[in-house]
Amino acid sequence: MALEGLIITHHAQGHGGRYVARLEGESATGYLEWEPAGEDVRIATHTVVPRSIGGRGVAAALTERLIEDARLQGFRIVPACSYTAARFGEHPEWADLRAG
């Protein structure tokens, strides 16, 4: 899903990371955090989108970026975050990327 004016960047954070979403013209940012769980597994721990930019598909875009990276980099995901778990339930084509 392409959301016009949305830029998602990935930042290392401790041993894990954070995907940060910025919408053009908005000061608020959304994010999806993950932690490592073994060599090729990442736990999606939190997805947070402030109300001021909510309802525009930002959380979905963050999750899709995580999925894209998993396919490109060869890791699997534990969807510990309730939002990410719900998205996995809506996308059976992601089943091969689910760990745990």
SULZICOR-V210313 format. One record per pair of residues at least 12 apart in sequence whose ideal C-beta (glycine too) atoms are under 10 Angstrom apart, sorted by the first residue. I is the first residue (numbers start at 0). J is the second residue. If there is no record, write none. Layout:
i:I j:J
i:I j:J
//
This chain:
i:0 j:56
i:0 j:59
i:0 j:60
i:0 j:62
i:0 j:63
i:1 j:56
i:1 j:60
i:1 j:63
i:2 j:20
i:2 j:22
i:2 j:55
i:2 j:56
i:2 j:57
i:2 j:59
i:2 j:60
i:2 j:63
i:3 j:22
i:3 j:23
i:3 j:55
i:4 j:21
i:4 j:22
i:4 j:23
i:4 j:24
i:4 j:25
i:4 j:55
i:5 j:20
i:5 j:21
i:5 j:22
i:5 j:23
i:5 j:25
i:5 j:29
i:5 j:52
i:5 j:55
i:5 j:56
i:5 j:57
i:5 j:60
i:5 j:61
i:5 j:64
i:6 j:19
i:6 j:20
i:6 j:21
i:6 j:22
i:6 j:23
i:6 j:28
i:7 j:19
i:7 j:20
i:7 j:21
i:7 j:28
i:7 j:29
i:7 j:30
i:7 j:31
i:7 j:57
i:7 j:60
i:7 j:61
i:7 j:63
i:7 j:64
i:7 j:65
i:7 j:67
i:8 j:20
i:8 j:21
i:8 j:28
i:8 j:30
i:8 j:64
i:9 j:31
i:9 j:33
i:9 j:64
i:9 j:65
i:9 j:68
i:10 j:30
i:10 j:32
i:12 j:30
i:12 j:32
i:12 j:33
i:12 j:34
i:13 j:32
i:13 j:34
i:13 j:35
i:14 j:34
i:14 j:35
i:15 j:32
i:15 j:33
i:15 j:34
i:15 j:35
i:15 j:36
i:15 j:41
i:15 j:42
i:15 j:44
i:16 j:31
i:16 j:32
i:16 j:33
i:16 j:34
i:16 j:35
i:16 j:41
i:16 j:65
i:16 j:68
i:17 j:30
i:17 j:31
i:17 j:32
i:17 j:33
i:17 j:44
i:17 j:45
i:17 j:61
i:18 j:30
i:18 j:31
i:18 j:32
i:18 j:33
i:18 j:43
i:18 j:46
i:18 j:60
i:18 j:61
i:18 j:62
i:18 j:64
i:18 j:65
i:18 j:68
i:19 j:31
i:19 j:32
i:19 j:61
i:20 j:46
i:20 j:48
i:20 j:52
i:20 j:55
i:20 j:56
i:20 j:57
i:20 j:58
i:20 j:60
i:20 j:61
i:20 j:64
i:21 j:52
i:21 j:57
i:22 j:51
i:22 j:52
i:22 j:55
i:22 j:57
i:22 j:60
i:25 j:49
i:25 j:51
i:25 j:52
i:25 j:55
i:25 j:57
i:26 j:49
i:26 j:51
i:26 j:52
i:27 j:48
i:27 j:49
i:27 j:50
i:27 j:51
i:27 j:52
i:27 j:53
i:27 j:57
i:28 j:47
i:28 j:48
i:28 j:49
i:28 j:52
i:28 j:57
i:29 j:46
i:29 j:47
i:29 j:48
i:29 j:49
i:29 j:51
i:29 j:52
i:29 j:53
i:29 j:55
i:29 j:57
i:29 j:58
i:29 j:60
i:29 j:61
i:30 j:45
i:30 j:46
i:30 j:47
i:30 j:48
i:30 j:49
i:30 j:57
i:30 j:58
i:30 j:61
i:31 j:43
i:31 j:44
i:31 j:45
i:31 j:46
i:31 j:47
i:31 j:48
i:31 j:57
i:31 j:58
i:31 j:60
i:31 j:61
i:31 j:62
i:31 j:64
i:31 j:65
i:31 j:80
i:31 j:82
i:31 j:83
i:32 j:44
i:32 j:45
i:32 j:46
i:32 j:47
i:32 j:61
i:32 j:80
i:33 j:45
i:33 j:46
i:33 j:65
i:33 j:68
i:33 j:74
i:33 j:76
i:33 j:77
i:33 j:79
i:33 j:80
i:33 j:83
i:34 j:77
i:34 j:79
i:35 j:74
i:36 j:74
i:36 j:75
i:36 j:76
i:36 j:77
i:36 j:79
i:36 j:98
i:36 j:99
i:37 j:74
i:37 j:75
i:37 j:77
i:37 j:98
i:37 j:99
i:38 j:74
i:39 j:69
i:39 j:72
i:39 j:73
i:39 j:74
i:39 j:75
i:39 j:98
i:40 j:69
i:40 j:74
i:40 j:75
i:40 j:76
i:40 j:77
i:40 j:98
i:40 j:99
i:41 j:65
i:41 j:68
i:41 j:69
i:41 j:72
i:41 j:74
i:41 j:75
i:41 j:76
i:41 j:77
i:41 j:96
i:41 j:98
i:42 j:76
i:42 j:77
i:42 j:78
i:42 j:79
i:42 j:80
i:42 j:83
i:42 j:98
i:42 j:99
i:43 j:61
i:43 j:62
i:43 j:65
i:43 j:66
i:43 j:69
i:43 j:76
i:43 j:77
i:43 j:78
i:43 j:79
i:43 j:80
i:43 j:82
i:43 j:83
i:43 j:84
i:43 j:86
i:43 j:87
i:44 j:77
i:44 j:78
i:44 j:79
i:44 j:80
i:44 j:83
i:45 j:79
i:45 j:80
i:45 j:81
i:45 j:82
i:45 j:83
i:46 j:58
i:46 j:59
i:46 j:61
i:46 j:62
i:46 j:65
i:46 j:78
i:46 j:80
i:46 j:81
i:46 j:82
i:46 j:83
i:46 j:85
i:46 j:86
i:47 j:61
i:47 j:80
i:47 j:82
i:48 j:60
i:48 j:61
i:48 j:82
i:58 j:80
i:58 j:82
i:58 j:83
i:58 j:85
i:58 j:86
i:59 j:82
i:59 j:86
i:59 j:89
i:61 j:82
i:61 j:83
i:61 j:86
i:62 j:76
i:62 j:78
i:62 j:80
i:62 j:82
i:62 j:83
i:62 j:85
i:62 j:86
i:62 j:87
i:62 j:89
i:62 j:90
i:62 j:93
i:63 j:86
i:63 j:90
i:63 j:93
i:65 j:78
i:65 j:83
i:65 j:86
i:65 j:96
i:66 j:83
i:66 j:86
i:66 j:87
i:66 j:90
i:66 j:92
i:66 j:93
i:66 j:96
i:69 j:93
i:69 j:95
i:69 j:96
i:69 j:97
i:69 j:98
i:70 j:93
i:70 j:95
i:70 j:96
i:73 j:96
i:74 j:96
i:74 j:98
i:75 j:95
i:75 j:96
i:75 j:97
i:75 j:98
i:75 j:99
i:76 j:93
i:76 j:96
i:76 j:97
i:76 j:98
i:76 j:99
i:77 j:97
i:77 j:98
i:77 j:99
i:78 j:93
i:78 j:96
i:78 j:97
i:78 j:98
i:78 j:99
i:79 j:99
i:84 j:97
//
